[in-house]
Amino acid sequence: MQSLSGERYSTDAIAVLEPDNTSMGDLDFFVDLMITGTVLGFDHTSDLADVEETFGHGHTFEASSGVISDFGLVEFGWWRDRPQDEWAVIYFGAQTHRLPWLTSDDQVESPLVDRYGGFRPRLDVGELHAAVQARGFTLQERPSYNDGCVDYWEPTSRMGLIAVTDPDEWEEPSGTVLKMLGPGGRYAWLSFQGSEQMFKSYADHVLPLAEPRLAAWLDKREPDAEPRRTDWWHCLRSVVAERTGGPSTESARWWRLRTVLDRHAAERGVDREDEAAVNLITTLVEVRDSDVADGLPTMDEAVEGWLAATTTLANAARLCTERPLRPADIRLSRRLRNQIHAIQPCLPYVASAVLADELRAWIELKRPLLRLPVSNGAE
């Protein structure tokens, strides 16, 4: 296979490589989940059929949120807007509060036991954190919605966990991990709890502003310090995004503001260059049949922008086969898989045949990225 830059590589080896399970234990499963954001290679980019092929059929049932695949320790939640759509993952991970009865009854899923061996009845957050750090990662504390608990997350994998701090509240030892679910964020709204109306007022105020006045308003209002600054931008843009679902004329105005704010976020360094390119591509997919797209880059220009902002295709192919991977390569693999999944729907709207072929080559790498194991578990 050949990239636009002329580099040649082969993906033939990707499908036949078998993971090496040497010296793996149950703690490796929890670390793998935390740093890669995958369960045996499955995540929010995966299909229901593929997940069930590995973990078994007959475990998926209807719920108010869509459908849930409850395999025991592992759980996937799915949603779709229309009956003709494919199910998409809205959360996944490990329900670690179930470990006591799962282990006592030998009911931990066999695919997990086959890879990692026997599982402990409780997972301690201190032991997990130490093992995550040994792999070159760390857990960041984030605000918690739960009394008597502490929340952590890994920003690249976007996996979060909840652990007990008050044994009386939860009837579990302090430090016991209750859940490890993702993909999620830093709970940006908790930084501005009670400020929803303020951000709605902000959105109404900036909607009619011309570019110079909007830039001046942003200069005055956005916080200086992180992570409050990033949280502020998230809250403002999420309020604007909610308004894009209104009547067509009104929605178009909000879509335009959304694209302008995305551009400012990129220019001010709130979004990475590759993240900004993905935002633009997904926006173009959503507004392609409306006049909102007038004045925006074409889909081909947006895809070319992402290709210029990310790594090379040859390096991405290397990440699929080289083992072990350095922490920086694991993080890059996670970002690439997220971004390939996000931009994949744009393929039918790419005009250039050469560019479409390049994009297809990237899409082929989505599944083999983060194929386990990514490390030998002994760093």
Secondary structure as the mmCIF struct_conf table of DSSP 4:
data_model
#
loop_
_struct_conf.conf_type_id
_struct_conf.id
_struct_conf.beg_label_comp_id
_struct_conf.beg_label_asym_id
_struct_conf.beg_label_seq_id
_struct_conf.end_label_comp_id
_struct_conf.end_label_asym_id
_struct_conf.end_label_seq_id
STRN STRN1 GLN A 2 GLN A 2
TURN_TY1_P TURN_TY1_P1 LEU A 4 SER A 5
BEND BEND1 GLY A 6 GLY A 6
STRN STRN2 ARG A 8 ARG A 8
TURN_TY1_P TURN_TY1_P2 ASP A 12 VAL A 16
TURN_TY1_P TURN_TY1_P3 THR A 22 SER A 23
HELX_RH_AL_P HELX_RH_AL_P1 ASP A 26 THR A 36
STRN STRN3 VAL A 39 VAL A 39
TURN_TY1_P TURN_TY1_P4 LEU A 40 GLY A 41
STRN STRN4 PHE A 42 PHE A 42
TURN_TY1_P TURN_TY1_P5 HIS A 44 THR A 45
HELX_RH_AL_P HELX_RH_AL_P2 LEU A 48 PHE A 55
BEND BEND2 HIS A 57 GLY A 58
STRN STRN5 THR A 60 ALA A 63
TURN_TY1_P TURN_TY1_P6 SER A 64 SER A 65
STRN STRN6 GLY A 66 ASP A 70
BEND BEND3 GLY A 72 LEU A 73
STRN STRN7 VAL A 74 TRP A 79
BEND BEND4 ASP A 81 ARG A 82
TURN_TY1_P TURN_TY1_P7 PRO A 83 GLN A 84
BEND BEND5 ASP A 85 ASP A 85
HELX_LH_PP_P HELX_LH_PP_P1 GLU A 86 TRP A 87
STRN STRN8 ALA A 88 ALA A 94
HELX_RH_3T_P HELX_RH_3T_P1 THR A 96 ARG A 98
HELX_RH_AL_P HELX_RH_AL_P3 LEU A 99 SER A 104
TURN_TY1_P TURN_TY1_P8 ASP A 105 ASP A 106
BEND BEND6 VAL A 108 VAL A 108
HELX_RH_AL_P HELX_RH_AL_P4 SER A 110 TYR A 116
BEND BEND7 PRO A 121 PRO A 121
STRN STRN9 ASP A 124 ASP A 124
HELX_RH_AL_P HELX_RH_AL_P5 VAL A 125 ALA A 134
TURN_TY1_P TURN_TY1_P9 ARG A 135 GLY A 136
STRN STRN10 GLN A 140 ARG A 142
BEND BEND8 TYR A 145 ASN A 146
TURN_TY1_P TURN_TY1_P10 ASP A 147 GLY A 148
STRN STRN11 CYS A 149 GLU A 154
TURN_TY1_P TURN_TY1_P11 PRO A 155 ARG A 158
STRN STRN12 MET A 159 VAL A 164
BEND BEND9 THR A 165 THR A 165
HELX_RH_AL_P HELX_RH_AL_P6 PRO A 167 TRP A 170
TURN_TY1_P TURN_TY1_P12 GLU A 171 GLU A 171
BEND BEND10 GLU A 172 GLU A 172
TURN_TY1_P TURN_TY1_P13 SER A 174 GLY A 175
STRN STRN13 THR A 176 THR A 176
STRN STRN14 VAL A 177 GLY A 182
BEND BEND11 PRO A 183 PRO A 183
HELX_RH_AL_P HELX_RH_AL_P7 ALA A 188 SER A 191
TURN_TY1_P TURN_TY1_P14 PHE A 192 GLY A 194
HELX_RH_AL_P HELX_RH_AL_P8 GLU A 196 VAL A 206
TURN_TY1_P TURN_TY1_P15 LEU A 207 PRO A 208
HELX_RH_AL_P HELX_RH_AL_P9 GLU A 211 ARG A 221
BEND BEND12 GLU A 222 GLU A 222
BEND BEND13 ASP A 224 ALA A 225
TURN_TY1_P TURN_TY1_P16 GLU A 226 PRO A 227
HELX_RH_AL_P HELX_RH_AL_P10 ARG A 228 ARG A 243
TURN_TY1_P TURN_TY1_P17 THR A 244 GLY A 245
BEND BEND14 GLY A 246 GLY A 246
HELX_RH_AL_P HELX_RH_AL_P11 SER A 248 GLU A 267
TURN_TY1_P TURN_TY1_P18 ARG A 268 GLY A 269
BEND BEND15 VAL A 270 ASP A 271
HELX_RH_AL_P HELX_RH_AL_P12 GLU A 273 VAL A 287
TURN_TY1_P TURN_TY1_P19 ARG A 288 ASP A 289
BEND BEND16 SER A 290 SER A 290
HELX_RH_3T_P HELX_RH_3T_P2 ASP A 291 ALA A 293
TURN_TY1_P TURN_TY1_P20 ASP A 294 GLY A 295
BEND BEND17 LEU A 296 LEU A 296
HELX_LH_PP_P HELX_LH_PP_P2 PRO A 297 THR A 298
HELX_RH_AL_P HELX_RH_AL_P13 MET A 299 ALA A 309
BEND BEND18 THR A 310 THR A 310
HELX_RH_AL_P HELX_RH_AL_P14 LEU A 313 THR A 321
BEND BEND19 ARG A 323 PRO A 324
HELX_LH_PP_P HELX_LH_PP_P3 LEU A 325 ARG A 326
HELX_RH_AL_P HELX_RH_AL_P15 PRO A 327 ILE A 343
HELX_RH_3T_P HELX_RH_3T_P3 GLN A 344 TYR A 349
HELX_RH_AL_P HELX_RH_AL_P16 ALA A 353 GLU A 364
TURN_TY1_P TURN_TY1_P21 LEU A 365 LEU A 370
HELX_LH_PP_P HELX_LH_PP_P4 ARG A 371 ARG A 371
BEND BEND20 LEU A 372 LEU A 372
HELX_LH_PP_P HELX_LH_PP_P5 PRO A 373 PRO A 373
BEND BEND21 VAL A 374 SER A 375
BEND BEND22 GLY A 377 GLY A 377
#
